[in-house]
Amino acid sequence: MATRKNAEERTTVAQYASPITEAEHQTLLEKIAYIPENIDAGTSQLTTLSYQVDHAIREACLAAPGQWREESGTLVFTSSNGLKVYLGKPSAPLPIEEAQARIRELGISTVITARIVLGLWNARKSNRLLQTTDGSAVMRLGEIFEWRGIKKHIQTTSPGSEKRYTGGYSTELKSQVLKDLDLLASCCIKGPITCVSDSRRIQESINDSYLQYGIIVRDAYRPEGITVGICVRPGNWLQTYINYGNYFITKTDRKVFQFHPSDQQHELKLTLFLTERWRQQRYNSEEPITMAHLLALSMIRVDKKHLTGRFSSRIQEALEALQKQGIIGQLLCIAPVDTSQPRWGNTWLASRWVITPPKDRMARVANDGANRTRASGELSTGVRAIETVYAGYRFRSRNEARWCVFFDALGIEYRYELEGFDFDGIRYLPDFWLPGYNCWVEIKGEAPTEDELRKAHLLALYTEKPIYLFFGDIWPLSQEKYGGAYRFSGPDRTQGHYWYECVNCHMVGLASAQENGNFLCQCATMPLTQSTFDSKSARLLEAYRKARQARFEYGEQGTGRRQQL
């Protein structure tokens, strides 16, 4: 029998639940009554949300605590697509100690709960009978367990009796789901997202909670009240996409939600990433991926100590199990690894794999894609950049040439298109190599797409050299004009990097307010301050001015400070 403990446990867990009045509770209980048990029993797949925000939340929930970094008095996780996740509320991020405690509670269960509840929201967003006035969807708590394949606890009435009754779902299971929801409601996302409108990529900035939820309780204002359901909706970030008519969804097989979170965690992590990848690729699902890249984006940490033993075997067993269950289609290692050779672990990590969805899913994705707005990076606008000759180079765009003017003005040596790379069939020719700074520089006219960011990340991983990705017009540090370059260094990705000049030794280097980056002087201490490291020094502003005012049509040749071959 329920006791006062029920109310106390809800209060402890539900720190971020939206309040529900007594009158609203009555209405919600009436809506709950319309949802029978096992309502989706005949449904083999759940259509879930698959936006940049969802990808960032998945990575944050599965990240190791050490991957969260201190920033502005709280802890922040930077996802592979550049979005930042922090805990608390947009108006009040959690202090570091409180954030650490909640980060330790995030995990695979949190991701599964997110996929299920937002999938059910997506299925009911047009059903007025199961919606609330704020757009939340009503669902029984038991629906989450039904999708996860968890059965109710059955008991006999007495020893030796054949009569049985159901004790419902355990208190521990219910508490875990409510904890997951509260963790998700405390996750906030900020940063740039890419929307598409009329064949144009448009970058918008968001800073919002991932989702909002409320708890529906029978006899809510009595100590013995019992939790029977929840109401859930995505945060307001989703409206930003919808304003441009962007709808990104993917189908997840019911079997995925029924994997054991501990015993089959590799299967779960691989599938959650692959479903995102397949939606992004749509028409090119046979594009190879290295094992190292697959593991990194699936948030599976490589066990280097047992790489050639149980770890590699366990990963391949997980992939083969997914293929056997029909969750993935083709599974092919393009160049099988000779495990008889010594030290084959790195060769295995570099091996290229083709992993496709099942054939029926491939056909369905193609049809869905024809009716949806194409994701960023898949546009063909018909507009070409103007090739420009400067300092003996023929540049592919004026923007690249302007950056060379900037480099020349500062005496920075550079090599243009020094070397091309092939990453699993993905060819990449970075724009500049700066030998004095031991880093790559890539120039984009517009905000980079996820594919372009992924290529830059691969370059950093393969060459073990950082790469800075600048985009837009060439401007100094300015909130109005430019948000700072992306920096990829190994597995890390940050944004907000600019050129600074040290006021002491007058060395010029690349850094952000929180990260030294590629600053060659020994004066740099963190965090950088404008009084000692100036992003708008007279020397830098003059270099920016020369770059913006260069008139290449009149034959400007430049000083040609490029490094000689």
C-alpha positions in Angstrom: 0.0 0.0 0.0 1.3 3.5 -0.9 2.5 5.6 2.0 3.7 9.2 2.6 7.0 8.0 1.2 5.6 8.2 -2.4 5.1 12.0 -2.1 8.5 12.4 -0.4 10.3 10.5 -3.2 8.6 12.5 -5.9 9.6 15.7 -4.2 13.2 14.6 -4.0 13.5 13.4 -7.6 11.4 16.1 -9.3 13.5 19.2 -8.9 12.8 20.4 -12.4 9.2 19.1 -13.0 6.7 21.7 -14.0 4.1 22.3 -11.3 0.5 21.0 -12.0 -2.5 22.4 -10.2 -5.2 20.2 -8.7 -7.7 21.2 -11.5 -5.1 20.3 -14.2 -4.4 17.0 -12.5 -8.1 16.0 -12.9 -8.0 16.8 -16.6 -4.8 14.9 -17.1 -6.1 11.9 -15.3 -9.1 11.9 -17.6 -6.7 11.9 -20.6 -4.6 9.1 -19.1 -7.8 7.0 -18.9 -7.9 7.0 -22.8 -4.6 5.2 -23.0 -5.0 1.4 -22.7 -2.1 -0.8 -21.7 0.1 -2.1 -24.5 -1.3 0.5 -26.9 1.7 0.2 -29.1 2.2 -3.6 -28.8 1.9 -4.1 -32.5 4.3 -1.3 -33.4 7.8 -2.4 -34.3 9.4 1.0 -34.6 9.2 4.3 -32.8 9.7 7.6 -34.8 12.0 9.7 -32.6 13.4 13.2 -33.0 16.8 13.4 -34.6 18.0 17.1 -34.4 21.4 18.5 -33.7 20.2 19.1 -30.2 19.2 15.4 -29.7 22.7 14.3 -30.9 24.3 16.7 -28.4 22.2 15.4 -25.5 23.1 11.8 -26.4 26.8 12.5 -26.3 26.6 14.5 -23.1 24.7 11.7 -21.3 27.3 9.2 -22.4 30.4 11.3 -21.9 32.9 10.6 -19.1 32.8 13.2 -16.3 36.3 14.3 -17.4 34.9 15.4 -20.8 32.9 18.2 -19.1 35.0 21.4 -18.8 34.7 24.3 -16.5 33.3 27.4 -18.1 31.8 30.5 -16.6 31.4 28.9 -13.2 29.7 25.7 -14.3 30.5 22.5 -16.2 30.0 22.4 -20.0 30.1 19.5 -22.4 30.9 20.4 -26.0 29.4 18.0 -28.5 30.8 16.9 -31.8 28.4 19.2 -33.6 29.5 22.2 -31.6 26.5 22.6 -29.3 27.2 23.0 -25.6 25.3 21.2 -22.9 25.2 22.4 -19.3 23.0 21.7 -16.3 20.5 23.8 -14.4 18.3 26.4 -16.0 19.2 28.9 -18.8 18.9 31.7 -16.3 20.7 29.8 -13.5 23.3 27.2 -14.5 24.3 24.8 -11.6 27.4 25.5 -9.6 30.3 23.1 -10.3 29.8 20.8 -7.3 26.0 20.5 -8.0 26.6 19.9 -11.7 29.2 17.2 -10.9 26.7 15.3 -8.8 24.1 15.3 -11.6 26.7 14.5 -14.3 27.5 11.3 -12.5 23.9 10.2 -12.7 23.6 10.6 -16.5 23.9 7.5 -18.5 22.5 5.2 -21.1 19.2 4.9 -19.3 18.8 8.7 -19.6 19.2 8.5 -23.4 16.7 5.6 -23.7 14.1 7.5 -21.7 14.7 10.6 -23.8 14.2 8.7 -27.1 11.0 7.0 -25.9 9.2 10.0 -24.3 10.0 12.3 -27.2 9.0 9.6 -29.7 5.7 9.3 -27.9 5.4 13.1 -27.9 6.0 13.1 -31.7 3.3 10.5 -32.2 0.8 12.5 -30.2 1.7 16.1 -31.1 -1.4 16.4 -33.3 -3.8 14.4 -31.0 -5.7 16.9 -29.1 -7.2 14.2 -26.9 -3.7 13.4 -25.5 -2.3 16.9 -25.6 -2.2 19.7 -23.0 -2.7 23.4 -23.6 1.1 24.0 -23.7 1.7 21.3 -26.3 2.8 18.5 -24.0 1.8 14.9 -24.7 0.2 12.8 -22.0 1.5 9.3 -21.5 1.3 6.5 -18.9 4.5 5.8 -17.0 4.0 2.1 -18.0 4.3 2.9 -21.7 8.0 3.5 -21.2 8.4 0.1 -19.6 6.3 -1.5 -22.4 8.6 -0.1 -25.0 11.6 -1.4 -23.0 10.1 -4.9 -22.8 9.8 -4.8 -19.0 7.0 -6.9 -17.6 5.0 -6.2 -14.5 5.9 -8.0 -11.4 3.6 -11.0 -10.9 3.0 -12.5 -7.5 1.0 -15.4 -6.1 -1.7 -14.7 -3.6 -0.2 -17.3 -1.2 2.4 -20.0 -1.1 1.2 -23.0 -3.3 -1.7 -21.0 -4.7 -2.3 -20.8 -8.5 -4.0 -17.5 -8.2 -1.7 -14.6 -9.2 -2.0 -10.8 -9.2 0.2 -8.1 -10.6 2.2 -5.9 -8.3 2.8 -3.4 -11.1 6.2 -2.1 -11.9 8.8 -1.8 -9.2 9.3 1.4 -7.3 13.0 1.3 -8.3 12.0 1.3 -12.0 9.6 4.2 -11.6 12.1 6.2 -9.6 14.8 5.7 -12.3 12.5 6.9 -15.1 11.5 10.0 -13.0 15.2 10.6 -12.3 16.0 10.4 -16.0 13.3 12.8 -16.8 14.5 15.3 -14.2 18.1 15.0 -15.5 16.9 15.6 -19.0 14.8 18.6 -17.9 18.0 20.0 -16.2 20.0 19.7 -19.4 20.3 23.0 -21.3 21.7 23.5 -24.8 23.3 26.6 -26.1 25.1 27.4 -29.3 24.5 27.7 -33.1 22.1 25.4 -35.0 21.7 25.2 -38.7 18.3 25.6 -40.3 17.4 25.5 -44.0 15.0 27.7 -45.8 14.6 28.2 -49.6 17.9 26.4 -50.2 19.8 28.7 -47.8 21.6 27.6 -44.7 20.7 29.9 -41.8 22.4 29.8 -38.5 20.4 30.5 -35.4 21.5 30.6 -31.8 19.7 28.8 -29.0 19.9 28.6 -25.2 17.1 26.5 -23.8 16.2 23.5 -21.7 16.1 20.2 -23.6 12.6 19.2 -22.5 9.9 20.0 -20.0 7.9 17.5 -18.0 5.2 17.2 -15.3 4.2 14.3 -13.1 0.6 13.1 -13.1 -0.4 11.7 -9.8 -3.7 10.0 -8.7 -4.7 11.5 -5.3 -2.0 14.1 -5.9 -2.8 16.1 -2.8 -2.8 13.1 -0.4 0.3 11.4 1.0 -0.6 8.1 -0.6 -0.9 9.6 -4.1 0.5 7.3 -6.8 2.4 8.4 -9.9 0.5 7.2 -13.0 1.8 9.2 -15.8 3.7 12.2 -17.2 3.3 15.0 -19.6 6.3 15.8 -21.8 7.3 18.3 -24.5 10.6 19.4 -26.1 12.0 22.7 -25.1 11.4 25.9 -27.1 14.5 25.1 -29.2 12.4 22.9 -31.4 10.2 25.9 -32.5 13.3 27.5 -34.1 13.6 24.5 -36.5 9.8 24.4 -37.1 9.8 28.1 -38.0 11.9 27.2 -41.0 9.8 24.0 -41.8 12.7 21.7 -40.7 11.6 18.3 -39.4 14.3 15.8 -38.6 13.1 12.4 -37.4 14.3 8.8 -37.5 12.9 5.4 -36.8 14.3 3.3 -34.0 13.6 -0.4 -33.8 11.7 -1.6 -30.7 14.4 -4.2 -30.1 16.9 -1.4 -29.4 15.0 -0.1 -26.4 14.9 -3.7 -25.0 18.7 -4.1 -24.9 20.0 -4.4 -21.4 21.6 -1.1 -20.4 24.7 -2.8 -18.8 25.1 -6.2 -20.6 24.4 -4.8 -24.0 25.6 -1.2 -23.7 27.8 -1.5 -26.8 24.9 -2.6 -28.9 22.9 0.3 -27.5 25.5 3.0 -28.0 26.3 1.8 -31.6 22.7 1.7 -32.6 21.8 5.1 -31.2 24.7 6.7 -33.2 24.0 4.8 -36.4 20.4 5.7 -36.5 21.5 9.4 -36.4 24.1 8.8 -39.0 21.7 7.0 -41.4 19.3 9.9 -41.2 22.0 12.4 -42.0 23.3 10.4 -44.9 20.0 9.2 -46.4 21.2 8.8 -49.9 24.8 7.7 -49.1 24.5 5.1 -46.4 27.3 3.1 -47.9 29.9 5.7 -47.0 32.7 4.0 -45.1 33.6 4.9 -41.5 36.8 4.0 -39.6 36.4 1.9 -36.5 38.0 4.7 -34.4 35.5 7.2 -35.7 32.6 4.9 -35.1 33.6 4.3 -31.5 34.3 8.0 -30.8 30.9 9.1 -32.1 29.2 6.3 -30.4 30.8 7.5 -27.1 32.5 4.1 -26.6 35.9 4.6 -25.0 38.7 2.5 -26.4 40.1 0.0 -23.9 43.8 0.3 -25.1 45.0 -2.2 -22.5 42.8 -5.0 -23.9 42.5 -3.6 -27.5 43.6 -6.7 -29.3 41.9 -9.0 -26.8 38.4 -8.8 -25.4 37.7 -5.2 -26.5 37.9 -5.6 -30.3 36.2 -8.9 -30.1 33.4 -7.5 -28.0 32.8 -4.6 -30.4 32.7 -6.9 -33.5 30.3 -9.3 -31.6 28.0 -6.4 -30.9 28.0 -5.3 -34.6 27.3 -8.9 -35.7 24.5 -9.2 -33.1 22.9 -6.1 -34.5 23.1 -7.5 -38.0 21.7 -10.8 -36.9 18.7 -9.0 -35.3 18.0 -7.0 -38.5 18.9 -3.7 -36.9 21.7 -3.1 -39.4 21.9 -4.3 -42.9 25.3 -4.7 -44.5 28.3 -5.0 -42.3 31.5 -5.1 -44.2 35.2 -4.4 -43.3 36.7 -3.1 -46.5 40.2 -4.4 -45.7 40.1 -7.1 -43.1 42.8 -6.9 -40.4 45.4 -9.6 -40.2 45.3 -10.4 -36.5 48.2 -12.8 -36.8 50.5 -9.8 -37.2 52.0 -8.1 -34.0 50.5 -4.8 -32.8 47.4 -5.0 -35.0 45.3 -2.9 -32.7 45.9 0.4 -34.4 45.3 -1.2 -37.8 41.9 -2.4 -36.5 41.1 1.1 -35.3 42.0 2.5 -38.7 40.0 -0.2 -40.6 37.2 1.1 -42.8 33.7 -0.3 -42.4 30.5 -0.1 -44.4 27.5 -0.3 -42.1 24.1 0.3 -43.7 20.5 0.2 -42.4 18.3 -2.7 -43.3 17.0 -2.6 -46.9 13.4 -1.8 -45.9 14.7 1.1 -43.9 16.9 2.4 -46.7 13.8 2.5 -49.0 11.8 4.3 -46.3 14.5 6.8 -45.6 14.8 7.6 -49.3 11.1 8.3 -49.6 11.0 10.3 -46.4 13.9 12.4 -47.5 12.2 13.3 -50.7 9.4 14.9 -48.7 11.5 16.7 -46.1 13.8 19.7 -46.2 17.3 18.7 -46.9 19.7 18.9 -44.0 22.6 21.4 -44.1 25.4 20.4 -46.4 23.2 18.9 -49.0 22.2 22.1 -50.8 23.0 23.1 -54.3 22.5 26.9 -54.7 24.1 27.4 -58.0 26.3 30.2 -56.5 30.1 29.8 -57.0 32.9 31.5 -55.2 35.1 33.8 -57.4 38.5 32.4 -58.0 41.2 35.0 -57.1 44.9 35.2 -57.9 47.2 36.7 -55.1 50.8 36.2 -54.1 51.4 33.6 -56.8 48.4 31.4 -55.7 45.1 30.9 -57.4 42.6 30.8 -54.6 39.2 29.2 -54.8 37.5 32.2 -53.2 38.1 35.9 -52.4 37.7 35.0 -48.7 40.8 32.7 -48.8 42.8 35.4 -50.6 41.8 38.0 -48.0 43.1 35.8 -45.2 46.4 35.6 -47.1 46.5 39.4 -47.0 45.9 39.2 -43.3 48.8 36.7 -42.9 51.1 38.8 -45.0 50.3 41.9 -43.0 51.3 40.0 -39.8 54.4 38.3 -41.3 52.8 34.8 -40.8 54.2 32.1 -43.1 51.7 29.9 -44.8 51.3 27.1 -47.3 48.2 27.0 -49.4 46.6 23.5 -50.1 49.8 21.8 -48.9 48.5 18.2 -48.8 45.3 16.3 -49.4 43.9 13.5 -47.3 41.5 10.5 -47.8 39.5 9.6 -44.7 37.5 6.4 -45.5 36.8 7.6 -49.0 36.1 11.2 -47.8 38.6 13.4 -49.5 39.8 16.6 -47.8 42.2 19.3 -48.9 42.6 21.8 -46.0 43.2 25.4 -47.1 46.3 26.4 -45.1 49.2 25.0 -43.2 50.9 27.5 -40.8 54.4 26.1 -40.2 55.2 28.6 -37.5 52.1 27.6 -35.5 52.1 23.9 -36.4 48.4 24.0 -37.2 45.9 23.8 -40.1 43.5 26.6 -41.0 40.3 26.1 -43.0 38.3 29.0 -44.4 34.5 28.9 -45.1 32.3 31.6 -46.5 29.3 30.5 -44.4 28.7 28.7 -41.2 30.1 25.2 -41.6 27.8 22.2 -42.0 28.0 19.2 -39.8 29.8 17.3 -42.6 32.4 20.1 -42.9 32.9 20.1 -39.1 33.3 16.3 -39.2 36.0 16.5 -41.9 37.9 19.0 -39.8 37.6 16.8 -36.8 39.0 13.8 -38.7 41.9 15.9 -39.9 42.8 16.8 -36.3 42.5 13.1 -35.3 44.6 11.7 -38.1 47.4 14.3 -38.3 47.5 14.9 -34.5 47.7 18.6 -35.4 45.0 21.2 -34.5 42.9 22.8 -37.1 41.1 26.2 -36.9 38.0 26.6 -39.0 37.1 30.3 -39.7 33.8 31.2 -41.4 32.1 34.4 -42.7 33.7 37.7 -43.5 37.1 38.5 -42.1 36.5 40.5 -38.9 38.2 41.0 -35.5 36.6 39.8 -32.3 33.0 41.2 -32.4 29.8 39.7 -31.1 27.9 41.4 -33.8 30.0 40.2 -36.7 31.6 37.0 -35.8 31.4 34.2 -33.2 35.0 33.0 -33.4 36.7 30.0 -35.1 36.2 26.4 -34.3 39.2 24.6 -33.0 39.7 20.8 -33.3 42.6 19.3 -31.3 42.5 15.5 -31.0 39.1 14.5 -29.7 38.3 18.0 -28.4 36.3 20.6 -30.2 35.8 24.2 -29.0 34.6 27.5 -30.5 35.3 31.2 -29.9 39.0 31.3 -31.0 40.5 34.6 -32.4 43.8 36.1 -33.2 45.4 37.9 -30.2 48.5 40.0 -29.7 50.5 39.7 -26.5 51.0 43.3 -25.2 54.3 42.3 -23.6 56.2 40.4 -26.3 53.9 41.4 -29.2 53.7 37.8 -30.4 50.5 37.0 -32.4 48.7 33.8 -31.8 45.4 31.9 -31.8 43.5 31.4 -28.6 40.1 31.7 -26.9 39.3 33.3 -23.6 39.6 30.0 -21.8 42.2 28.1 -23.9 45.7 29.0 -24.9 45.4 27.2 -28.2 48.3 28.0 -30.5 49.9 30.9 -28.8 53.7 30.7 -29.1 54.7 33.2 -26.4 55.4 32.2 -22.8 53.4 35.1 -21.3 50.0 33.3 -21.8 48.1 32.5 -18.6 44.5 31.4 -18.4 42.1 33.0 -18.6 43.2 35.5 -21.2 42.4 39.1 -20.4 42.1 42.0 -22.9 44.7 43.9 -20.8 47.5 41.5 -21.6 46.3 39.7 -24.8 44.6 42.1 -27.1 42.3 40.9 -29.9 41.9 44.4 -31.2 45.4 45.8 -31.1 46.4 48.4 -33.6 48.5 45.8 -35.5 45.7 43.3 -35.7 43.1 45.9 -36.7 45.4 47.1 -39.5 45.8 43.6 -40.8 42.0 43.1 -40.8 41.6 46.4 -42.5 44.1 45.5 -45.3 42.4 42.1 -45.8 38.9 43.6 -46.1 39.9 46.4 -48.4 42.1 44.4 -50.8 41.0 44.9 -54.4 42.2 41.9 -56.3 40.7 43.0 -59.6 43.3 45.7 -59.7 46.2 43.2 -59.6 47.3 43.3 -56.0 50.1 40.8 -55.6 51.0 40.8 -51.9 54.4 40.2 -50.3 54.1 36.5 -50.7 55.2 35.4 -47.1 54.3 31.9 -48.0 56.9 29.2 -47.1 59.1 28.2 -50.0 58.8 24.7 -51.2 
